[in-house]
Amino acid sequence: MSASCQRTDVAIIGAGPVGLFAIFECGMLRMSCHVVDTLEAAGGQCSALYPEKPIYDIPGCPSITATALIERLGEQAAPFAPTYHFGQAVTRLEPGADGRWLVETSAGTRIDARAVIIAAGSGAFGPNRPPLAGLEHYEGKSVFYLVRRRQDFAGRRVVIAGGGDSAVDWALSLVDVAERIMVVHRRPKFRAAPESAARLDALARAGRIELVVPYQLSGLEGADGQLEAVRVATLDGEERRLTADTLLAFFGLSMSLGPIAEWGLELERNHIRVNPATAATNRPGLFAIGDIATYPGKLKLILSGFAEAAQAAHAIRPLVYPDEVMHFEYSTTKGVPGSAQS
């Protein structure tokens, strides 16, 4: 292996809720993890599509938002010091020496892992970008496709573009921290949950949010990656200039299997077939969990993915520690590194 290759026990592709829980399960079995995700932060589709929507079927949590769930899973994984590679797509996956795997990303990162867990949700995905001239100069500086921390937008003049749950949810969430919120949508009716849309309308009537409808994005103004204004226009050509320093564009995600389809995995309707007892694929050392994995009786639930993460971790441990006999222990017995029980 190249000296620039980073070595780990397990490489996890996907930092959604199931991928994050896999870090914990691997960590409890003394296995290190590197995690790769195409988005700029953990959370996967939960954070990108419905950050403020309540989830009701997480055991022990009668109701929890996607954002809160991701935060707690991140805290749970933190004691095991995972290495995250955000904003990167896995472009190459091939066998290495001694039964290991070589993972390469779009950013040139190379990871040497004993096993790989594919927790890529519905496959490779990224934000749908609005067709605006010079957009790439602002991305990551003043144009964003997801929100990592609400406080990053404190005191800012924010234009939110989109008409779905993500746009409405973040407008409702950021109204208390931003200096000004302007929501741009091409029609007066929003595609968000009725309760959320009603709250948005109430805030607009109260003057706390400006609804810029029916308009769509037409241009950006600024310098050195910093926005000064967002131009919008109607289908009839009526134009407006919105003074702003931040644009949040929520136009959904483009999804496909991407390079996963070329990895020699047994596929069934764009899902990876696995052994339900171990989450193992047809290729030794490769495992798949969460929505991308399929087997008879599969339920596409986050809690099912959590169980699959545990099964995969326990199936991988003998690969990492082939000379050790594993004695199963409950977390209440062994504790967690850094906790009072450890």
C-alpha positions as CSV (number, residue, x, y, z in Angstrom):
1,M,0.0,0.0,0.0
2,S,1.0,3.6,-0.6
3,A,2.4,5.5,2.3
4,S,-0.3,8.1,1.8
5,C,-3.0,5.4,2.4
6,Q,-4.9,5.7,5.6
7,R,-5.3,2.4,7.4
8,T,-8.4,1.5,9.4
9,D,-10.3,-1.6,10.5
10,V,-13.6,-0.6,8.8
11,A,-14.5,1.9,6.1
12,I,-18.1,3.0,6.3
13,I,-19.6,4.5,3.2
14,G,-22.4,6.8,4.3
15,A,-22.8,9.0,7.4
16,G,-26.6,8.8,7.8
17,P,-28.1,7.4,11.0
18,V,-27.3,3.8,10.2
19,G,-23.7,4.6,9.2
20,L,-23.3,6.6,12.4
21,F,-24.6,3.8,14.6
22,A,-22.3,1.3,12.8
23,I,-19.4,3.4,14.2
24,F,-20.6,2.8,17.7
25,E,-21.1,-0.9,17.1
26,C,-17.7,-1.3,15.6
27,G,-16.2,0.8,18.4
28,M,-17.7,-1.4,21.1
29,L,-15.8,-4.3,19.4
30,R,-12.5,-2.4,19.4
31,M,-12.6,-1.6,15.7
32,S,-11.6,1.7,14.2
33,C,-13.6,3.4,11.5
34,H,-13.2,5.9,8.6
35,V,-16.4,7.3,7.3
36,V,-17.0,8.8,3.8
37,D,-20.0,10.8,2.7
38,T,-20.9,12.9,-0.3
39,L,-22.6,15.6,1.8
40,E,-20.7,18.2,3.9
41,A,-21.9,16.9,7.2
42,A,-23.3,13.8,8.9
43,G,-27.0,13.0,8.6
44,G,-27.5,11.7,5.1
45,Q,-31.1,12.1,3.8
46,C,-32.4,12.7,7.3
47,S,-30.6,16.0,7.6
48,A,-30.8,16.9,3.9
49,L,-34.5,16.2,3.3
50,Y,-36.4,16.5,6.6
51,P,-34.2,18.0,9.4
52,E,-37.0,19.3,11.6
53,K,-39.6,16.6,10.9
54,P,-40.4,14.4,14.0
55,I,-39.6,10.7,13.8
56,Y,-41.8,8.5,15.9
57,D,-40.4,5.0,15.6
58,I,-37.0,5.3,17.3
59,P,-37.1,3.1,20.4
60,G,-37.1,5.1,23.6
61,C,-37.9,8.3,21.8
62,P,-41.7,9.0,21.5
63,S,-40.8,11.8,19.1
64,I,-37.4,13.1,17.9
65,T,-36.4,15.4,15.0
66,A,-34.0,14.1,12.4
67,T,-31.5,16.8,13.4
68,A,-31.6,15.8,17.1
69,L,-31.3,12.1,16.2
70,I,-28.2,12.7,14.1
71,E,-26.7,14.8,16.9
72,R,-27.2,12.1,19.5
73,L,-25.8,9.4,17.2
74,G,-22.8,11.6,16.6
75,E,-22.3,11.9,20.4
76,Q,-22.7,8.1,20.8
77,A,-20.0,7.5,18.1
78,A,-17.6,10.2,19.4
79,P,-15.8,8.2,22.1
80,F,-14.5,5.9,19.3
81,A,-12.8,8.8,17.5
82,P,-14.0,8.1,13.9
83,T,-12.3,9.8,11.0
84,Y,-14.8,11.6,8.7
85,H,-14.3,12.4,5.1
86,F,-17.2,14.7,4.2
87,G,-17.9,16.1,0.8
88,Q,-16.3,13.1,-0.9
89,A,-17.7,10.3,-3.0
90,V,-16.2,6.8,-3.2
91,T,-15.0,6.5,-6.8
92,R,-13.1,3.2,-6.5
93,L,-13.3,0.1,-4.4
94,E,-11.0,-2.8,-5.1
95,P,-9.4,-5.7,-3.3
96,G,-6.1,-5.0,-1.6
97,A,-3.5,-7.2,0.0
98,D,-4.2,-9.9,2.6
99,G,-8.0,-9.8,2.1
100,R,-8.2,-6.0,2.7
101,W,-10.0,-3.4,0.6
102,L,-8.7,-0.2,-1.0
103,V,-11.2,2.7,-1.0
104,E,-10.5,5.8,-3.0
105,T,-12.6,9.0,-3.1
106,S,-13.3,11.9,-5.4
107,A,-10.9,14.0,-3.3
108,G,-8.0,11.6,-3.7
109,T,-8.3,10.1,-0.2
110,R,-7.1,6.5,0.0
111,I,-8.3,4.2,2.8
112,D,-6.9,0.7,3.4
113,A,-9.6,-1.2,5.3
114,R,-10.1,-4.8,6.4
115,A,-13.8,-4.5,5.8
116,V,-16.2,-2.1,4.2
117,I,-19.8,-1.3,5.3
118,I,-22.0,0.3,2.6
119,A,-24.6,2.4,4.4
120,A,-25.4,4.6,1.5
121,G,-29.1,4.9,1.9
122,S,-30.7,4.9,-1.6
123,G,-27.3,5.1,-3.2
124,A,-25.0,8.0,-4.2
125,F,-26.7,11.3,-4.0
126,G,-25.9,15.0,-4.0
127,P,-27.9,18.2,-4.1
128,N,-29.7,19.4,-7.2
129,R,-27.9,22.7,-8.0
130,P,-29.8,25.7,-9.5
131,P,-28.6,26.7,-13.0
132,L,-27.0,30.0,-12.0
133,A,-23.9,31.5,-13.6
134,G,-20.9,31.6,-11.3
135,L,-22.6,29.4,-8.7
136,E,-19.5,27.4,-8.0
137,H,-17.6,30.5,-6.7
138,Y,-20.1,30.9,-3.9
139,E,-20.6,27.2,-2.9
140,G,-19.5,26.4,0.6
141,K,-18.9,30.1,1.4
142,S,-22.3,31.8,1.1
143,V,-24.3,29.3,-0.9
144,F,-25.2,26.1,0.9
145,Y,-27.4,23.0,0.3
146,L,-27.7,21.9,3.9
147,V,-27.4,23.4,7.3
148,R,-24.9,22.0,9.8
149,R,-25.5,24.4,12.7
150,R,-28.3,26.9,13.1
151,Q,-26.0,29.4,14.8
152,D,-23.8,29.6,11.6
153,F,-26.6,31.8,10.3
154,A,-27.1,34.1,13.3
155,G,-27.5,37.7,12.3
156,R,-27.4,36.9,8.6
157,R,-29.8,37.9,5.7
158,V,-30.8,34.5,4.3
159,V,-32.6,33.7,1.1
160,I,-34.1,30.2,1.2
161,A,-35.1,28.7,-2.2
162,G,-37.4,25.8,-2.6
163,G,-40.9,24.8,-1.8
164,G,-40.6,21.4,0.0
165,D,-40.1,20.2,3.6
166,S,-36.4,21.2,3.8
167,A,-37.0,24.8,2.7
168,V,-40.0,25.3,5.0
169,D,-38.4,23.4,7.9
170,W,-35.2,25.5,7.8
171,A,-37.2,28.8,7.4
172,L,-39.1,27.9,10.6
173,S,-35.9,26.9,12.4
174,L,-33.7,29.9,11.3
175,V,-36.3,32.6,11.9
176,D,-35.2,32.9,15.5
177,V,-31.5,33.4,14.7
178,A,-31.2,35.1,11.3
179,E,-31.6,38.8,10.8
180,R,-33.9,38.3,7.9
181,I,-35.5,35.3,6.1
182,M,-36.7,35.4,2.5
183,V,-38.3,32.3,1.0
184,V,-38.3,32.1,-2.8
185,H,-40.7,29.7,-4.5
186,R,-42.2,29.6,-7.9
187,R,-45.8,29.2,-6.7
188,P,-47.7,30.4,-3.6
189,K,-48.5,26.8,-2.4
190,F,-45.7,24.9,-0.6
191,R,-45.2,21.1,-0.7
192,A,-44.4,20.9,3.0
193,A,-46.4,19.2,5.7
194,P,-49.7,21.2,6.3
195,E,-48.8,22.1,9.8
196,S,-45.4,23.5,8.8
197,A,-46.9,25.4,5.8
198,A,-49.4,26.9,8.2
199,R,-46.7,28.1,10.6
200,L,-44.7,29.6,7.7
201,D,-47.8,31.5,6.5
202,A,-48.4,32.8,10.1
203,L,-44.8,34.0,10.4
204,A,-45.2,35.7,7.0
205,R,-48.4,37.5,8.1
206,A,-46.6,38.6,11.3
207,G,-43.8,40.1,9.2
208,R,-41.1,37.8,10.5
209,I,-40.6,36.0,7.2
210,E,-40.9,37.4,3.7
211,L,-42.5,35.0,1.1
212,V,-41.1,35.9,-2.3
213,V,-43.7,34.2,-4.6
214,P,-44.2,33.4,-7.4
215,Y,-40.5,33.9,-8.2
216,Q,-37.5,31.7,-9.0
217,L,-33.7,32.3,-8.8
218,S,-32.2,34.1,-11.7
219,G,-28.8,35.3,-10.7
220,L,-26.2,36.0,-7.9
221,E,-24.3,39.2,-7.1
222,G,-21.1,39.4,-5.0
223,A,-17.4,39.0,-5.0
224,D,-14.8,36.6,-3.7
225,G,-17.4,34.0,-2.9
226,Q,-19.5,36.3,-0.7
227,L,-23.0,37.1,-1.8
228,E,-24.3,40.6,-1.8
229,A,-27.7,40.0,-3.4
230,V,-29.8,37.3,-5.0
231,R,-31.8,38.1,-8.2
232,V,-35.1,36.5,-8.7
233,A,-37.7,36.7,-11.5
234,T,-41.2,35.6,-12.4
235,L,-42.1,33.6,-15.5
236,D,-43.4,36.9,-16.9
237,G,-40.0,38.5,-16.6
238,E,-40.7,40.7,-13.5
239,E,-37.4,40.9,-11.6
240,R,-36.4,41.7,-8.0
241,R,-33.1,42.1,-6.2
242,L,-32.9,40.6,-2.7
243,T,-30.1,42.0,-0.5
244,A,-28.6,38.9,1.2
245,D,-25.4,37.4,2.3
246,T,-26.5,33.7,2.3
247,L,-28.4,31.5,-0.1
248,L,-29.8,28.1,1.0
249,A,-30.9,26.2,-2.0
250,F,-33.2,23.2,-1.3
251,F,-34.2,21.6,-4.6
252,G,-33.9,18.0,-3.5
253,L,-31.3,15.4,-4.1
254,S,-30.2,13.5,-7.2
255,M,-29.9,9.8,-6.4
256,S,-28.4,6.8,-8.2
257,L,-26.3,3.8,-7.4
258,G,-23.4,5.5,-9.0
259,P,-20.1,3.6,-8.7
260,I,-21.7,1.0,-6.4
261,A,-23.2,-0.6,-9.5
262,E,-19.6,-1.4,-10.7
263,W,-18.4,-3.1,-7.6
264,G,-19.4,-6.7,-8.5
265,L,-22.2,-6.8,-5.9
266,E,-25.3,-8.9,-6.3
267,L,-28.1,-6.4,-7.0
268,E,-31.8,-6.6,-6.9
269,R,-33.8,-3.6,-8.2
270,N,-30.9,-1.2,-7.4
271,H,-30.5,-2.6,-3.9
272,I,-27.6,-4.8,-2.6
273,R,-28.6,-8.4,-1.7
274,V,-27.2,-9.4,1.7
275,N,-27.3,-12.3,4.1
276,P,-29.8,-11.1,6.7
277,A,-27.9,-12.8,9.5
278,T,-24.6,-11.0,8.9
279,A,-25.4,-8.1,6.3
280,A,-22.6,-9.7,4.2
281,T,-22.7,-9.3,0.4
282,N,-21.6,-11.8,-2.2
283,R,-18.0,-10.3,-1.9
284,P,-16.0,-11.3,1.2
285,G,-15.3,-8.3,3.4
286,L,-18.1,-6.1,1.9
287,F,-21.2,-5.5,3.9
288,A,-24.4,-3.5,3.3
289,I,-26.9,-2.1,5.8
290,G,-29.8,0.3,5.9
291,D,-32.0,1.2,2.9
292,I,-29.5,0.1,0.3
293,A,-29.5,-3.5,1.6
294,T,-32.2,-6.0,0.7
295,Y,-33.2,-9.5,1.8
296,P,-36.5,-11.4,2.2
297,G,-38.8,-9.6,4.6
298,K,-36.7,-6.4,4.7
299,L,-38.3,-3.4,6.3
300,K,-37.0,0.0,5.3
301,L,-36.9,1.4,8.8
302,I,-34.1,3.2,10.6
303,L,-34.5,0.8,13.5
304,S,-34.0,-2.2,11.1
305,G,-30.8,-0.5,9.9
306,F,-29.6,-0.2,13.5
307,A,-29.9,-3.9,14.0
308,E,-28.1,-4.6,10.7
309,A,-25.3,-2.3,11.8
310,A,-24.8,-4.5,14.9
311,Q,-25.0,-7.7,12.8
312,A,-22.4,-6.4,10.4
313,A,-20.0,-5.3,13.2
314,H,-20.1,-8.7,14.9
315,A,-19.5,-10.4,11.5
316,I,-16.5,-8.2,10.8
317,R,-14.8,-8.6,14.2
318,P,-13.4,-12.1,13.4
319,L,-11.9,-10.6,10.2
320,V,-10.1,-7.9,12.2
321,Y,-9.1,-10.2,15.2
322,P,-8.9,-13.7,13.6
323,D,-6.9,-15.1,16.6
324,E,-9.3,-13.9,19.3
325,V,-12.3,-15.7,20.6
326,M,-15.1,-13.2,21.1
327,H,-17.1,-13.5,24.3
328,F,-20.4,-11.6,23.8
329,E,-21.0,-8.9,26.4
330,Y,-23.9,-6.4,26.8
331,S,-23.0,-2.7,26.9
332,T,-24.3,-2.6,30.5
333,T,-21.5,-5.0,31.4
334,K,-18.6,-3.7,29.4
335,G,-19.5,0.0,29.4
336,V,-18.3,2.6,26.8
337,P,-14.9,4.3,26.7
338,G,-14.9,7.4,28.8
339,S,-18.2,6.6,30.5
340,A,-18.6,6.1,34.2
341,Q,-19.2,2.4,33.6
342,S,-15.9,1.8,31.8
